[in-house]
Amino acid sequence: LYQEADIVPDLLIALKAIDYPIDKLEIFLIVESSDPKTYAAVLDSDLPDHMHVFVVPSSPPQTKPQALNHALAIAQGTCVVVYDAEDVPDPGQLRAAAAILESDPSVGCVQACLNVYNSDESFFTRQFTIEYTALFDCLLPTLRRLGFPVPLGGTSNHFRRSVLLELGGWDSFNVTEDADLGICLARAGYHVEILSLTTWEEAPANFSVWLRQRTRWLKGWMQTYLVHMRRPKRLLDELGGRGFVGLQVFMGGVLLSVLVHPWFYILAVMDLGSGDFFHPATTSTGLALWWIGIFNLVAGYCAGVALGSAAVWARGWRHLVISGLWMPVYWLLISCAAYRALWQLGRAPFHWEKTEHRPRAQKVATASPNAELGAG
């Protein structure tokens, strides 16, 4: 909880709703030593006996994974779960995750589905909801079924503590420590299960907050990809051919696409200015490549919009389907964040841009008739 004093009451309500034996539950509210306001808000909250405040010692880097590693060193539970300060997890999540971890030693992590409780607030919250729903309800379960590495979300990751210790915890210098840990799990021979019981979060409601968060995410994905690709032969040996290809297609493909995507429009504008806009090539090879390019453009947009629209339709949010048509515009904004992330990767690779959160002022989206469809 960094600079999260205002949402401490909401967080405690969500944590107290968890359906798990109190005598087997240990909750750490992790605060930074440089954040006395949040520390005071937690102390003033009359915490129950199973909740404790943990103050992170002041030492660089000041990142979420650094804080998690400090808390992991004193955690006593057999299983460990990470929640963000604004989260509203399904009350039955811990029981379901613990049952999976206990029954299958090959499972290194149970990742719960994440979704958004303020989806109707703005253009950005609607697009974020479509994106999250497609990712956690459709794409991550598909990666799991295909045997590809699964980059974890930043919250609602349930682990066996022994697995975390085996992997050395989180990378304190990676600003998307979750995605990195998902690849580490795959390299160590563990797989990730996706749990349909949802954790609800706040989506950024304006461009400024969204841009900072998305920059950090993309910078962390760049860090993760570069770190794991330092020794490609070793990565291939540990992931196997299928897993190695999966990493290139999903993580490498996402990073490549967000950087390349805006150049189509730049070149299109240049062609428009020269009078050559969309003129087919004159050679047979060039013509074939031209039609392949057109097909990829149209098919890529249609597939992305269809997936996002189908995902929110399955959740019962049919009013969001029309917002899927704006996804190509949203993707261009993601490309802006990608170039900002690339610049930061060279200038401030470990800088953590804080995502601001607000107290929940509206009913949580679990009132939706199909809110618990999840990945099932």
KEMAR-981771 format. One line per 8 residues: their letters; for each residue x, y, z of C-alpha. Coordinates in nm, 3 decimals, m for minus. Example, Ala and Ser with C-alpha at 12.3 -4.5 7.8 and 13.67 -1.06 7.14 Angstrom:
BEGIN
as) 1.230/m0.450/0.780; 1.367/m0.106/0.714
//
This chain:
BEGIN
lyqeadiv) 0.000/0.000/0.000; 0.198/0.296/m0.125; 0.020/0.631/m0.101; m0.308/0.447/m0.045; m0.436/0.604/0.280; m0.774/0.692/0.131; m0.868/0.338/0.034; m0.756/0.156/0.349
pdllialk) m1.120/0.134/0.477; m1.237/m0.022/0.150; m0.947/m0.266/0.151; m1.021/m0.384/0.504; m1.387/m0.444/0.417; m1.279/m0.663/0.125; m1.022/m0.855/0.330; m1.263/m0.917/0.619
aidypidk) m1.510/m1.069/0.371; m1.267/m1.350/0.276; m1.410/m1.692/0.360; m1.115/m1.869/0.521; m1.042/m1.999/0.875; m0.907/m1.705/1.073; m0.665/m1.924/1.267; m0.499/m2.023/0.936
leiflive) m0.495/m1.677/0.784; m0.214/m1.424/0.816; m0.253/m1.090/0.638; 0.028/m0.836/0.602; m0.056/m0.479/0.505; 0.274/m0.373/0.352; 0.358/m0.002/0.369; 0.669/0.196/0.282
ssdpktya) 0.873/0.373/0.550; 0.852/0.688/0.335; 0.470/0.686/0.347; 0.364/0.787/0.703; 0.013/0.885/0.592; m0.079/0.534/0.479; 0.093/0.385/0.785; m0.115/0.608/1.014
avldsdlp) m0.436/0.518/0.827; m0.366/0.147/0.880; m0.282/0.192/1.249; m0.603/0.388/1.303; m0.814/0.105/1.157; m0.833/m0.125/1.462; m0.696/m0.428/1.283; m0.810/m0.778/1.385
dhmhvfvv) m0.550/m1.012/1.531; m0.475/m1.190/1.202; m0.385/m0.864/1.024; m0.046/m0.701/1.073; 0.131/m0.391/0.948; 0.468/m0.450/0.785; 0.691/m0.150/0.719; 0.937/m0.201/0.434
pssppqtk) 1.291/m0.094/0.528; 1.415/0.202/0.328; 1.644/0.062/0.058; 1.651/0.092/m0.320; 1.474/0.008/m0.537; 1.139/0.126/m0.399; 0.923/m0.118/m0.592; 0.636/m0.351/m0.521
pqalnhal) 0.848/m0.669/m0.568; 1.106/m0.535/m0.325; 0.831/m0.488/m0.065; 0.690/m0.836/m0.136; 1.029/m0.999/m0.087; 1.070/m0.836/0.253; 0.728/m0.959/0.364; 0.784/m1.308/0.222
aiaqgtcv) 1.082/m1.349/0.455; 0.853/m1.341/0.760; 0.537/m1.499/0.617; 0.446/m1.826/0.790; 0.172/m1.963/0.568; 0.213/m2.267/0.347; 0.041/m2.070/0.069; 0.094/m1.704/m0.021
vvydaedv) m0.135/m1.472/m0.215; m0.074/m1.116/m0.334; m0.351/m0.856/m0.349; m0.335/m0.493/m0.453; m0.467/m0.217/m0.231; m0.782/m0.149/m0.435; m0.876/m0.516/m0.480; m1.208/m0.681/m0.402
pdpgqlra) m1.138/m1.055/m0.425; m1.413/m1.313/m0.441; m1.459/m1.436/m0.081; m1.421/m1.801/m0.186; m1.098/m1.749/m0.377; m0.852/m1.865/m0.110; m1.032/m2.193/m0.043; m1.050/m2.275/m0.414
aaailesd) m0.687/m2.184/m0.480; m0.559/m2.375/m0.176; m0.747/m2.685/m0.290; m0.582/m2.670/m0.633; m0.233/m2.614/m0.490; m0.277/m2.899/m0.243; m0.403/m3.145/m0.504; m0.145/m3.088/m0.781
psvgcvqa) 0.225/m3.031/m0.698; 0.296/m2.935/m1.060; 0.090/m2.616/m1.019; 0.323/m2.334/m0.929; 0.058/m2.062/m0.917; m0.318/m2.020/m0.929; m0.402/m1.695/m1.107; m0.751/m1.563/m1.040
clnvynsd) m0.934/m1.373/m1.312; m0.917/m0.996/m1.280; m1.182/m0.752/m1.389; m1.304/m0.396/m1.342; m1.572/m0.251/m1.114; m1.585/0.096/m1.272; m1.620/m0.010/m1.634; m1.880/0.250/m1.732
esfftrqf) m1.693/0.554/m1.604; m1.506/0.666/m1.917; m1.363/0.565/m2.254; m1.053/0.429/m2.080; m1.240/0.220/m1.824; m1.457/0.068/m2.097; m1.156/m0.023/m2.311; m0.969/m0.149/m2.005
tieytalf) m1.263/m0.374/m1.915; m1.277/m0.521/m2.265; m0.900/m0.577/m2.259; m0.896/m0.737/m1.912; m1.193/m0.961/m1.988; m1.037/m1.089/m2.310; m0.701/m1.142/m2.138; m0.809/m1.324/m1.824
dcllptlr) m1.122/m1.500/m1.946; m0.988/m1.605/m2.288; m0.618/m1.554/m2.365; m0.451/m1.673/m2.044; m0.660/m1.994/m2.026; m0.569/m2.055/m2.390; m0.198/m2.010/m2.317; m0.236/m2.260/m2.032
rlgfpvpl) m0.408/m2.516/m2.256; m0.142/m2.476/m2.526; 0.140/m2.529/m2.277; 0.278/m2.176/m2.325; 0.427/m1.970/m2.040; 0.161/m1.762/m1.864; 0.265/m1.408/m1.765; 0.087/m1.349/m1.436
ggtsnhfr) m0.131/m1.052/m1.351; m0.009/m0.823/m1.075; m0.258/m0.945/m0.817; m0.451/m1.252/m0.699; m0.152/m1.481/m0.759; m0.174/m1.777/m0.521; 0.153/m1.967/m0.464; 0.295/m2.240/m0.249
rsvllelg) 0.547/m2.053/m0.035; 0.806/m2.324/m0.103; 0.786/m2.256/m0.477; 0.842/m1.884/m0.425; 1.146/m1.955/m0.210; 1.278/m2.202/m0.467; 1.261/m1.932/m0.736; 1.414/m1.665/m0.513
gwdsfnvt) 1.094/m1.463/m0.481; 1.026/m1.168/m0.707; 1.275/m0.971/m0.915; 1.300/m0.647/m0.714; 1.420/m0.452/m1.020; 1.144/m0.560/m1.259; 0.846/m0.324/m1.271; 0.618/m0.608/m1.386
edadlgic) 0.747/m0.868/m1.145; 0.429/m1.070/m1.203; 0.492/m1.135/m1.573; 0.856/m1.217/m1.500; 0.762/m1.466/m1.229; 0.521/m1.639/m1.466; 0.808/m1.707/m1.706; 1.030/m1.820/m1.417
laragyhv) 0.764/m2.070/m1.311; 0.750/m2.215/m1.663; 1.130/m2.241/m1.679; 1.129/m2.432/m1.350; 0.873/m2.681/m1.483; 0.564/m2.547/m1.305; 0.242/m2.446/m1.471; m0.026/m2.190/m1.389
eilslttw) m0.392/m2.264/m1.335; m0.655/m1.997/m1.404; m0.928/m1.958/m1.140; m1.263/m1.818/m1.254; m1.344/m1.657/m0.917; m1.283/m1.293/m0.993; m1.092/m1.014/m0.820; m1.236/m0.672/m0.896
eeapanfs) m1.012/m0.369/m0.948; m1.034/m0.003/m1.042; m0.942/0.084/m1.400; m0.770/0.419/m1.468; m1.041/0.665/m1.561; m0.833/0.926/m1.744; m0.547/0.934/m1.993; m0.282/1.063/m1.753
vwlrqrtr) m0.324/0.783/m1.496; m0.373/0.522/m1.767; m0.058/0.631/m1.954; 0.166/0.603/m1.647; 0.032/0.261/m1.560; 0.055/0.129/m1.916; 0.408/0.267/m1.955; 0.518/0.076/m1.646
wlkgwmqt) 0.353/m0.244/m1.767; 0.512/m0.230/m2.111; 0.851/m0.134/m1.968; 0.830/m0.436/m1.740; 0.739/m0.664/m2.029; 1.040/m0.531/m2.219; 1.260/m0.598/m1.916; 1.117/m0.948/m1.879
ylvhmrrp) 1.164/m1.039/m2.245; 1.520/m0.907/m2.261; 1.624/m1.076/m1.935; 1.489/m1.418/m2.033; 1.627/m1.393/m2.386; 1.983/m1.323/m2.268; 2.063/m1.693/m2.315; 1.822/m1.821/m2.582
krlldelg) 1.968/m2.174/m2.588; 1.923/m2.216/m2.215; 1.571/m2.071/m2.236; 1.486/m2.317/m2.514; 1.618/m2.608/m2.309; 1.416/m2.508/m2.003; 1.089/m2.413/m2.175; 1.102/m2.670/m2.452
grgfvglq) 1.018/m2.591/m2.812; 0.649/m2.528/m2.752; 0.707/m2.298/m2.455; 0.987/m2.110/m2.631; 0.769/m2.045/m2.937; 0.481/m1.944/m2.709; 0.697/m1.682/m2.539; 0.801/m1.537/m2.875
vfmggvll) 0.447/m1.534/m3.011; 0.273/m1.386/m2.708; 0.518/m1.166/m2.520; 0.752/m1.094/m2.811; 0.459/m1.052/m3.048; 0.281/m0.805/m2.821; 0.592/m0.591/m2.782; 0.668/m0.598/m3.155
svlvhpwf) 0.312/m0.517/m3.256; 0.269/m0.217/m3.025; 0.593/m0.067/m3.157; 0.525/m0.138/m3.526; 0.152/m0.059/m3.532; 0.168/0.324/m3.555; 0.416/0.311/m3.842; 0.143/0.183/m4.071
yilavmdl) m0.045/0.508/m4.022; 0.270/0.717/m4.055; 0.354/0.550/m4.388; m0.009/0.575/m4.498; m0.007/0.950/m4.438; 0.320/0.979/m4.629; 0.170/0.785/m4.922; m0.140/1.001/m4.909
gsgdffhp) 0.075/1.312/m4.936; 0.265/1.173/m5.233; m0.048/1.057/m5.414; 0.046/0.686/m5.388; m0.201/0.597/m5.113; m0.286/0.226/m5.129; m0.158/0.184/m5.482; m0.085/m0.188/m5.534
attstgla) 0.265/m0.291/m5.631; 0.338/m0.357/m5.999; 0.535/m0.684/m5.964; 0.373/m1.018/m5.883; 0.579/m1.062/m5.567; 0.506/m0.710/m5.451; 0.137/m0.753/m5.528; 0.126/m1.074/m5.323
lwwigifn) 0.291/m0.902/m5.030; 0.053/m0.608/m5.068; m0.252/m0.833/m5.041; m0.100/m1.025/m4.748; m0.048/m0.694/m4.572; m0.406/m0.583/m4.635; m0.537/m0.919/m4.511; m0.324/m0.901/m4.195
lvagycag) m0.446/m0.549/m4.122; m0.814/m0.630/m4.164; m0.796/m0.974/m3.999; m0.596/m0.839/m3.705; m0.846/m0.564/m3.631; m1.147/m0.792/m3.679; m1.003/m1.070/m3.461; m0.912/m0.832/m3.179
valgsaav) m1.248/m0.658/m3.180; m1.436/m0.989/m3.206; m1.245/m1.144/m2.917; m1.299/m0.846/m2.688; m1.665/m0.817/m2.778; m1.728/m1.190/m2.730; m1.553/m1.183/m2.392; m1.764/m0.901/m2.247
wargwrhl) m2.079/m1.052/m2.401; m2.006/m1.375/m2.212; m1.977/m1.174/m1.889; m2.322/m1.031/m1.952; m2.199/m0.680/m2.039; m2.363/m0.647/m2.378; m2.363/m0.269/m2.358; m1.981/m0.280/m2.386
visglwmp) m1.982/m0.465/m2.719; m2.025/m0.144/m2.919; m1.720/0.000/m2.738; m1.515/m0.278/m2.896; m1.527/m0.086/m3.222; m1.300/0.176/m3.064; m1.028/m0.077/m2.984; m0.807/0.023/m3.284
vywllisc) m0.790/0.377/m3.142; m0.708/0.235/m2.800; m0.428/0.026/m2.954; m0.269/0.339/m3.097; m0.268/0.490/m2.749; m0.101/0.172/m2.622; 0.168/0.228/m2.886; 0.223/0.578/m2.746
aayralwq) 0.276/0.420/m2.404; 0.512/0.163/m2.561; 0.744/0.429/m2.699; 0.734/0.611/m2.367; 0.825/0.279/m2.202; 1.112/0.229/m2.445; 1.246/0.574/m2.360; 1.216/0.503/m1.986
lgrapfhw) 1.386/0.166/m2.029; 1.700/0.353/m2.131; 1.666/0.645/m1.891; 1.497/0.506/m1.575; 1.452/0.130/m1.607; 1.363/0.068/m1.241; 1.148/0.376/m1.182; 0.803/0.275/m1.055
ektehrpr) 0.527/0.508/m1.174; 0.253/0.498/m0.914; m0.106/0.429/m1.024; m0.344/0.644/m0.825; m0.657/0.485/m0.677; m0.972/0.631/m0.526; m1.219/0.510/m0.263; m1.492/0.299/m0.419
aqkvatas) m1.787/0.531/m0.471; m2.008/0.289/m0.662; m2.137/m0.063/m0.637; m1.886/m0.333/m0.724; m1.949/m0.498/m1.062; m2.017/m0.841/m0.909; m2.384/m0.746/m0.927; m2.362/m0.834/m1.297
pnaelgag) m2.574/m1.145/m1.372; m2.279/m1.330/m1.531; m1.998/m1.178/m1.326; m1.865/m1.514/m1.214; m1.839/m1.680/m1.555; m1.465/m1.617/m1.553; m1.244/m1.860/m1.734; m1.464/m2.160/m1.683
//
